[in-house]
Amino acid sequence: MAINYKDLSDEELLYGAKTCPGCGAPIAVRLALKILGARTFVCVTASCLGATTTVYPQTSFFVNNAIAAFPATASTIAGMSAAVEMQGLEDVTILGIAGDGGTADIGLQALSGLCERNDNVIFICYDNEAYMNTGIQRSSATPYGAWTTTSPVNETGTAKGETRIRKNLFDIVSAHRVPYCATASTSYPRDFMEKIAKAKNLKGTKFVHVHAPCPTGWGYPSEKTIEYGRLAVETGLWYLAEYENGKVTLNLAPKVFKPVESYLAPQRRFRHLKEEDFKVIEKQRDEEWALLKAKAAS
């Protein structure tokens, strides 16, 4: 759904967040609320965003906002959706926001139930690829080879960072046959906002998985958040896609991927990687893209 930047309101519905400089999470939420507007009821789980926007008696949200326990974002917005329906409120959007840990790990069971019931909500997972708020621990969305405090690295090479391939939330949620599921990036704002606009106008459960770089946990200069988000897409290590009406659509497919080391090597969490590690990551990427293209072609 095409958007016109000139039509967007000057009103800011998220500002004053106490996040780290360069944090991708408030970028994603600010852009989403530009589309969804003031008649949005928000639930944020325990996360970087929750800890920096919603600490009583202060909030950075200028819409109604509840904060939920770590596993309960999907459960809470399901209840909010039921309450809106019972009260007959119209032109209201229910929005749940959680990080990758609160979505792919601790909140996955509730998310699955939400999708199975097809409750009328939007769920945004902002993915910074680890549990950043609690000290940079691995999540199931942490990419292969990444250093975290629970996937360490040592000089002997017996500890090489994350050893597992990240969980594919796009596949998991679309397998529930929800009305709409998409991946996005804070570095591609028009694509992201158009997906939010589409989600707003559909009934049922809509899920948007947005890549949100983290300078603190990834180890790069805070002013380079947009650059690194773009590199993730240009190297094929993050893709932009949609699932709707049983069909997968690729929104951007680079003809030639940039070398993965152009994205990985400058980040502190990947500085231990060697040429053979880059080749393993390239192989994983190529296999994932082959599956993705096959789905898009079917």
C-alpha positions as CSV (number, residue, x, y, z in Angstrom):
1,M,0.0,0.0,0.0
2,A,1.7,3.2,-1.2
3,I,2.2,6.0,1.2
4,N,2.9,9.7,0.5
5,Y,5.4,11.3,3.0
6,K,3.6,14.6,2.5
7,D,0.4,13.1,3.9
8,L,2.0,12.0,7.2
9,S,1.1,13.9,10.3
10,D,3.7,16.1,12.0
11,E,2.5,14.8,15.3
12,E,5.0,12.6,17.1
13,L,3.4,9.7,19.2
14,L,6.7,8.4,20.5
15,Y,9.5,10.7,21.6
16,G,11.8,11.2,24.6
17,A,12.8,7.6,24.8
18,K,15.9,6.9,27.0
19,T,17.3,4.4,24.5
20,C,21.0,4.2,23.6
21,P,22.0,6.6,20.7
22,G,21.4,4.9,17.4
23,C,18.9,2.3,18.8
24,G,16.8,0.9,16.0
25,A,13.8,0.1,18.2
26,P,12.4,3.6,18.7
27,I,12.9,4.3,14.9
28,A,10.7,1.3,14.1
29,V,8.0,2.3,16.6
30,R,8.0,6.0,15.7
31,L,7.5,5.1,12.0
32,A,4.8,2.6,12.8
33,L,2.8,5.1,14.9
34,K,3.1,7.7,12.1
35,I,1.0,5.3,10.1
36,L,-1.3,3.9,12.8
37,G,-2.1,7.3,14.4
38,A,-3.4,8.4,17.8
39,R,-6.2,5.8,18.0
40,T,-3.8,3.1,18.8
41,F,-3.7,1.0,22.0
42,V,-0.1,-0.2,22.6
43,C,1.3,-3.1,24.7
44,V,5.0,-3.3,25.2
45,T,6.7,-6.2,26.9
46,A,9.8,-6.3,29.1
47,S,12.5,-5.2,26.7
48,C,14.9,-2.4,25.8
49,L,11.9,-0.4,24.6
50,G,9.8,-1.1,27.6
51,A,12.6,-0.2,30.0
52,T,13.4,3.1,28.2
53,T,9.8,4.3,27.4
54,T,7.5,3.0,30.1
55,V,8.8,3.4,33.7
56,Y,6.1,4.7,36.0
57,P,5.3,7.6,36.3
58,Q,6.8,8.5,32.9
59,T,6.1,7.3,29.4
60,S,7.4,8.3,26.0
61,F,4.3,7.1,24.3
62,F,1.6,9.6,23.5
63,V,-1.0,6.9,23.0
64,N,-2.6,4.5,25.4
65,N,0.1,2.1,26.5
66,A,0.3,-1.0,28.8
67,I,3.4,-2.8,29.7
68,A,3.2,-6.6,30.0
69,A,5.3,-9.4,31.5
70,F,7.9,-10.9,29.3
71,P,5.9,-13.8,27.8
72,A,2.6,-12.0,27.7
73,T,2.5,-9.5,24.8
74,A,0.4,-11.6,22.6
75,S,-1.9,-12.6,25.5
76,T,-2.4,-9.0,26.5
77,I,-3.2,-7.6,23.1
78,A,-5.6,-10.5,22.6
79,G,-7.5,-9.3,25.7
80,M,-7.3,-5.7,24.5
81,S,-8.8,-6.7,21.2
82,A,-11.6,-8.5,22.9
83,A,-12.3,-5.5,25.1
84,V,-12.4,-3.1,22.1
85,E,-14.9,-5.4,20.4
86,M,-17.1,-5.8,23.5
87,Q,-17.2,-2.0,24.0
88,G,-18.0,-1.4,20.3
89,L,-15.0,0.9,19.8
90,E,-14.3,1.7,16.1
91,D,-11.3,2.8,14.2
92,V,-8.9,1.5,16.8
93,T,-5.7,-0.4,16.3
94,I,-4.3,-2.8,18.8
95,L,-0.5,-2.9,18.6
96,G,1.8,-5.3,20.4
97,I,5.6,-4.6,20.5
98,A,8.3,-7.0,21.7
99,G,11.9,-7.8,21.0
100,D,13.2,-11.0,19.5
101,G,13.6,-12.6,22.9
102,G,10.0,-11.7,23.9
103,T,8.8,-13.0,20.5
104,A,10.8,-15.9,19.3
105,D,11.6,-17.4,22.7
106,I,9.7,-16.4,25.9
107,G,6.6,-15.2,24.0
108,L,6.4,-17.8,21.3
109,Q,3.7,-19.9,22.8
110,A,1.4,-16.9,23.3
111,L,2.2,-15.6,19.8
112,S,1.2,-19.0,18.3
113,G,-2.1,-18.9,20.2
114,L,-2.7,-15.4,19.0
115,C,-2.1,-16.4,15.4
116,E,-4.2,-19.6,15.7
117,R,-7.2,-17.6,17.0
118,N,-6.6,-14.8,14.4
119,D,-7.3,-12.0,16.9
120,N,-7.6,-8.6,15.3
121,V,-4.2,-7.1,16.2
122,I,-0.8,-6.1,14.8
123,F,2.3,-7.6,16.4
124,I,5.7,-6.0,15.7
125,C,8.8,-7.8,16.7
126,Y,11.8,-5.4,16.7
127,D,14.8,-7.7,16.2
128,N,18.1,-6.6,17.6
129,E,19.3,-10.2,17.6
130,A,19.9,-10.8,21.3
131,Y,18.6,-10.0,24.8
132,M,20.2,-6.5,24.8
133,N,18.3,-5.0,27.8
134,T,19.6,-7.6,30.2
135,G,23.2,-7.7,29.1
136,I,23.6,-9.0,25.6
137,Q,22.7,-12.7,26.0
138,R,21.9,-14.9,22.9
139,S,18.4,-15.4,21.8
140,S,17.1,-17.9,19.1
141,A,17.3,-14.9,16.7
142,T,21.1,-14.4,17.3
143,P,22.9,-15.0,14.0
144,Y,25.5,-17.7,13.5
145,G,28.9,-16.7,14.7
146,A,27.9,-13.8,16.8
147,W,29.5,-13.1,20.2
148,T,27.2,-12.6,23.1
149,T,27.8,-13.0,26.9
150,T,26.2,-16.5,26.6
151,S,27.8,-17.4,23.3
152,P,31.3,-16.4,24.1
153,V,34.6,-16.4,22.1
154,N,38.0,-17.5,23.3
155,E,41.6,-17.4,21.9
156,T,41.9,-21.2,21.6
157,G,38.9,-21.4,19.3
158,T,36.9,-23.8,21.4
159,A,34.3,-21.1,21.9
160,K,33.4,-19.4,18.5
161,G,30.3,-17.5,19.3
162,E,26.7,-18.6,18.4
163,T,26.8,-22.1,16.9
164,R,23.1,-22.4,15.8
165,I,21.3,-20.9,12.8
166,R,18.8,-18.3,13.8
167,K,15.1,-19.2,14.1
168,N,13.0,-18.1,11.1
169,L,10.0,-16.2,12.5
170,F,8.7,-15.4,9.1
171,D,8.3,-19.1,8.3
172,I,6.9,-19.9,11.8
173,V,4.2,-17.2,11.7
174,S,3.2,-17.6,8.1
175,A,2.8,-21.4,8.7
176,H,-0.2,-20.3,11.0
177,R,-1.9,-19.0,7.8
178,V,-2.4,-15.5,9.3
179,P,-3.8,-12.8,7.0
180,Y,-0.5,-11.0,6.8
181,C,3.1,-11.5,7.8
182,A,6.1,-9.5,6.7
183,T,9.8,-8.8,7.3
184,A,11.1,-5.2,7.2
185,S,14.0,-3.0,8.2
186,T,14.4,0.3,9.9
187,S,16.8,1.2,7.1
188,Y,14.0,0.9,4.5
189,P,11.4,3.2,6.1
190,R,9.0,3.4,3.1
191,D,8.9,-0.4,2.7
192,F,8.3,-0.7,6.5
193,M,5.6,2.0,6.7
194,E,3.8,0.6,3.6
195,K,3.7,-2.8,5.3
196,I,2.3,-1.2,8.5
197,A,-0.4,0.6,6.4
198,K,-1.4,-2.7,4.8
199,A,-1.5,-4.4,8.1
200,K,-3.8,-1.6,9.6
201,N,-6.3,-2.2,6.8
202,L,-6.6,-6.0,7.2
203,K,-8.7,-7.8,9.8
204,G,-7.1,-10.6,11.9
205,T,-3.6,-11.2,13.1
206,K,-0.9,-9.2,11.3
207,F,2.8,-9.8,12.1
208,V,5.7,-7.6,11.1
209,H,9.3,-8.7,11.9
210,V,11.5,-5.6,11.7
211,H,15.3,-5.6,11.8
212,A,16.5,-3.0,14.3
213,P,20.3,-2.7,14.6
214,C,21.8,-2.2,18.1
215,P,25.1,-0.3,18.3
216,T,25.6,-1.3,21.9
217,G,25.2,-5.0,21.4
218,W,26.6,-5.3,17.9
219,G,29.6,-3.0,18.5
220,Y,29.5,-0.3,15.8
221,P,29.4,3.6,15.9
222,S,25.9,4.8,16.8
223,E,25.6,7.1,13.8
224,K,25.9,4.1,11.4
225,T,22.6,2.3,12.4
226,I,20.9,3.0,9.0
227,E,24.1,2.0,7.1
228,Y,24.3,-1.3,8.9
229,G,20.7,-2.1,8.4
230,R,21.1,-1.5,4.7
231,L,24.2,-3.7,4.6
232,A,22.3,-6.5,6.2
233,V,19.8,-6.5,3.3
234,E,22.5,-5.9,0.6
235,T,24.5,-8.9,1.8
236,G,21.4,-11.1,1.9
237,L,21.6,-11.6,5.6
238,W,18.2,-10.0,6.1
239,Y,15.5,-10.1,3.5
240,L,12.3,-8.1,2.9
241,A,9.3,-10.2,2.1
242,E,5.6,-10.6,2.6
243,Y,3.1,-13.4,3.1
244,E,-0.5,-12.7,2.2
245,N,-3.3,-14.9,0.9
246,G,-1.0,-18.0,1.0
247,K,1.5,-16.3,-1.2
248,V,5.1,-15.2,-0.5
249,T,6.4,-12.1,-2.2
250,L,10.0,-10.8,-2.2
251,N,10.1,-7.0,-2.0
252,L,13.8,-6.7,-2.7
253,A,16.1,-9.3,-4.2
254,P,19.6,-8.0,-4.8
255,K,21.0,-9.2,-8.2
256,V,24.4,-9.6,-6.6
257,F,25.0,-9.8,-2.9
258,K,27.6,-7.7,-1.3
259,P,30.3,-9.7,0.5
260,V,29.1,-10.8,3.9
261,E,32.3,-9.6,5.5
262,S,31.5,-6.0,4.5
263,Y,28.6,-6.2,7.0
264,L,30.1,-8.6,9.6
265,A,33.7,-7.7,9.9
266,P,33.3,-4.1,11.2
267,Q,31.0,-5.2,14.1
268,R,32.6,-6.1,17.4
269,R,30.4,-9.2,17.8
270,F,31.9,-10.7,14.7
271,R,35.5,-9.5,14.8
272,H,36.7,-13.1,15.6
273,L,35.4,-14.5,12.4
274,K,37.8,-15.8,9.8
275,E,37.5,-16.4,6.0
276,E,36.2,-19.9,6.5
277,D,33.5,-18.6,8.8
278,F,32.4,-16.1,6.2
279,K,32.1,-19.0,3.7
280,V,29.9,-21.0,6.1
281,I,27.6,-17.9,6.6
282,E,27.5,-17.4,2.8
283,K,26.4,-21.0,2.3
284,Q,23.7,-20.7,4.9
285,R,22.5,-17.5,3.3
286,D,22.4,-19.0,-0.2
287,E,20.4,-22.0,1.1
288,E,17.9,-19.8,2.8
289,W,17.4,-17.6,-0.3
290,A,16.9,-20.7,-2.5
291,L,14.1,-21.8,-0.2
292,L,12.6,-18.3,-0.1
293,K,12.7,-17.9,-3.9
294,A,11.1,-21.3,-4.3
295,K,8.2,-20.3,-2.0
296,A,7.8,-17.0,-3.9
297,A,7.7,-18.8,-7.2
298,S,5.1,-21.4,-6.1
